């Protein structure tokens, strides 16, 4: 069993105190913290409304880079507790029940259950297209848009609004070929251990 030790948010506040100036260097430093993390836990309201498919649920995700992540439904009550396991290397989902599988969206076959892991993966490894400072619902954020090629050559853009005070996500969107297909409103987020560079060299 994998045990995670979450980093207190006060530590992140200190680490990110210099952010907010809008420089490329600060964005690189911010993304590096996601790239170097061993994992994170998050909760968000995920929704889509595409071609007659309306789907909304509050999801909890335990994200493990290059490992097995877990997505669990917290609401609606009718499917609460249903879980899916995600193999990040091939975006394969294994469901404990069929009710979490809301189908796939677009030719890239993106499932709503993949929204949170995909946003983290994009933030870690996607190609940065845009960055700017932008408020979301009155909260000062750094807005990043990153590009990841789809398996069927579709253009997948992920946009995240990261709080300037601590670098955690407030909102995320996934768009395929110019159409937003998924949105996530984050309600909680916690980093887990940051990889020590000395440990990587040993």
C-alpha positions as CSV (number, residue, x, y, z in Angstrom):
1,X,0.0,0.0,0.0
2,X,1.3,3.5,-0.9
3,X,1.5,6.0,1.9
4,X,1.6,9.7,1.1
5,X,2.7,12.5,3.4
6,X,1.0,15.7,2.4
7,X,2.9,19.0,2.6
8,X,1.3,21.6,4.9
9,X,-0.2,24.4,2.9
10,X,1.7,27.0,4.9
11,X,4.9,25.6,3.4
12,X,3.5,26.1,-0.1
13,X,2.6,29.6,0.8
14,X,6.2,30.3,1.7
15,X,7.5,28.6,-1.3
16,X,5.2,30.5,-3.7
17,X,5.4,33.9,-1.9
18,X,7.4,35.3,-4.8
19,X,4.7,34.4,-7.5
20,X,2.4,36.9,-9.0
21,X,4.8,39.0,-11.0
22,X,3.9,37.3,-14.2
23,X,7.4,36.3,-15.3
24,X,8.1,33.2,-17.3
25,X,10.6,32.1,-14.7
26,X,7.9,32.1,-12.0
27,X,5.7,30.0,-14.2
28,X,8.5,27.5,-14.8
29,X,9.1,27.3,-11.0
30,X,5.4,26.7,-10.4
31,X,5.1,24.0,-13.0
32,X,8.2,22.3,-11.7
33,X,6.5,21.9,-8.3
34,X,3.8,19.9,-10.1
35,X,6.3,18.0,-12.1
36,X,8.3,17.0,-9.1
37,X,5.5,16.0,-6.8
38,X,5.0,12.3,-6.0
39,X,1.2,12.9,-6.1
40,X,-1.7,15.0,-5.0
41,X,-5.3,14.7,-3.8
42,X,-8.1,16.9,-5.1
43,X,-11.8,17.3,-5.2
44,X,-13.7,19.1,-7.9
45,X,-17.2,19.5,-9.5
46,X,-16.7,18.2,-13.0
47,X,-19.3,18.8,-15.7
48,X,-19.9,18.5,-19.4
49,X,-22.8,19.2,-21.7
50,X,-22.0,18.1,-25.2
51,X,-24.3,16.8,-27.9
52,X,-27.1,15.9,-25.6
53,X,-24.8,14.4,-23.0
54,X,-25.3,16.3,-19.7
55,X,-23.1,15.0,-16.9
56,X,-22.1,16.5,-13.5
57,X,-20.5,14.9,-10.5
58,X,-18.2,15.8,-7.6
59,X,-15.1,13.7,-7.9
60,X,-12.2,13.0,-5.6
61,X,-8.9,12.0,-7.3
62,X,-5.8,10.6,-5.7
63,X,-3.3,11.3,-8.5
64,X,0.0,9.4,-8.9
65,X,2.2,10.6,-11.8
66,X,3.3,7.6,-14.0
67,X,1.4,5.3,-11.7
68,X,-2.1,4.2,-10.7
69,X,-4.5,6.9,-9.8
70,X,-8.0,6.6,-8.3
71,X,-11.1,8.6,-9.1
72,X,-14.1,8.3,-6.8
73,X,-17.6,9.8,-7.0
74,X,-18.6,11.9,-4.0
75,X,-22.0,13.0,-5.5
76,X,-24.6,12.6,-6.8
77,X,-25.8,10.2,-4.1
78,X,-27.1,7.7,-6.6
79,X,-23.5,6.8,-7.7
80,X,-21.5,8.0,-4.7
81,X,-18.7,5.6,-3.8
82,X,-18.2,4.3,-7.3
83,X,-14.4,4.3,-8.2
84,X,-12.3,4.0,-11.2
85,X,-8.6,3.1,-11.4
86,X,-6.5,4.9,-14.0
87,X,-3.3,3.7,-15.6
88,X,-1.7,7.0,-16.6
89,X,0.6,5.4,-19.2
90,X,-2.3,4.5,-21.5
91,X,-5.3,6.4,-20.0
92,X,-7.0,3.1,-19.3
93,X,-9.9,3.1,-16.8
94,X,-11.0,0.1,-14.8
95,X,-14.4,0.7,-13.2
96,X,-15.8,-1.0,-10.1
97,X,-19.2,-0.2,-11.7
98,X,-20.5,1.0,-15.0
99,X,-22.2,4.1,-13.6
100,X,-19.0,6.3,-13.5
101,X,-18.5,5.7,-17.2
102,X,-20.3,8.6,-18.7
103,X,-19.0,7.6,-22.1
104,X,-16.4,9.5,-24.1
105,X,-16.4,13.0,-25.6
106,X,-15.0,13.9,-29.0
107,X,-13.0,11.8,-31.4
108,X,-10.3,11.7,-28.8
109,X,-12.5,9.5,-26.6
110,X,-12.0,11.6,-23.4
111,X,-14.1,10.4,-20.5
112,X,-15.4,12.8,-17.9
113,X,-13.9,10.5,-15.3
114,X,-10.4,11.4,-16.7
115,X,-10.8,15.1,-16.3
116,X,-8.8,15.7,-13.1
117,X,-5.9,13.3,-14.0
118,X,-5.7,14.8,-17.5
119,X,-5.5,18.3,-16.1
120,X,-2.7,17.3,-13.8
121,X,-0.9,15.5,-16.6
122,X,-1.2,18.5,-18.9
123,X,0.0,20.9,-16.2
124,X,3.1,18.7,-15.6
125,X,4.0,17.8,-19.2
126,X,2.0,19.9,-21.7
127,X,3.5,22.5,-24.0
128,X,2.8,26.0,-22.6
129,X,0.9,28.2,-25.1
130,X,-0.4,31.0,-23.0
131,X,0.2,32.5,-19.5
132,X,-1.3,35.6,-17.9
133,X,-2.6,37.0,-14.6
134,X,-6.4,36.8,-14.4
135,X,-9.0,36.9,-11.7
136,X,-11.5,34.1,-11.5
137,X,-14.6,35.0,-9.4
138,X,-12.5,37.6,-7.7
139,X,-9.6,35.4,-6.9
140,X,-6.2,36.5,-8.3
141,X,-4.9,33.6,-10.5
142,X,-2.2,32.7,-12.9
143,X,-3.9,31.4,-16.0
144,X,-2.0,28.8,-18.0
145,X,-3.1,27.1,-21.3
146,X,-1.1,24.0,-22.4
147,X,-1.3,21.8,-25.4
148,X,-1.1,18.0,-25.6
149,X,-1.4,16.1,-28.9
150,X,-4.3,13.7,-28.9
151,X,-3.9,10.0,-29.8
152,X,-6.0,10.7,-32.9
153,X,-4.2,14.0,-33.7
154,X,-6.9,16.1,-32.2
155,X,-5.7,19.4,-30.6
156,X,-6.3,19.1,-26.8
157,X,-5.9,22.3,-24.8
158,X,-6.1,22.4,-21.1
159,X,-6.5,25.7,-19.3
160,X,-6.0,26.0,-15.5
161,X,-6.5,28.9,-13.2
162,X,-3.9,28.6,-10.4
163,X,-4.3,30.7,-7.2
164,X,-1.5,33.3,-7.0
165,X,-1.2,32.9,-3.2
166,X,-0.4,29.2,-3.1
167,X,-0.3,27.8,-6.7
168,X,-3.2,25.4,-6.3
169,X,-5.9,25.0,-9.0
170,X,-9.2,26.9,-8.8
171,X,-10.7,26.0,-12.2
172,X,-9.8,23.8,-15.1
173,X,-11.1,23.4,-18.7
174,X,-10.3,20.8,-21.4
175,X,-11.0,21.7,-25.0
176,X,-10.7,19.5,-28.1
177,X,-10.4,21.2,-31.5
178,X,-11.5,24.5,-30.1
179,X,-14.6,23.2,-28.2
180,X,-14.6,23.1,-24.4
181,X,-15.9,19.7,-23.4
182,X,-15.1,19.5,-19.7
183,X,-14.9,21.9,-16.8
184,X,-13.7,21.4,-13.2
185,X,-14.3,23.7,-10.3
186,X,-11.8,22.7,-7.6
187,X,-13.0,22.6,-4.0
188,X,-9.9,21.2,-2.4
189,X,-6.3,20.4,-3.3
190,X,-3.2,19.1,-1.5
191,X,0.2,18.3,-2.7
192,X,2.0,15.2,-1.5
193,X,5.7,14.8,-1.1
194,X,7.9,16.8,-3.4
195,X,10.7,14.6,-4.9
196,X,14.1,15.5,-3.4
197,X,16.6,16.2,-6.2
198,X,19.3,14.4,-4.1
199,X,17.1,11.3,-4.0
200,X,16.7,11.4,-7.8
201,X,20.5,11.3,-8.2
202,X,21.1,8.4,-5.8
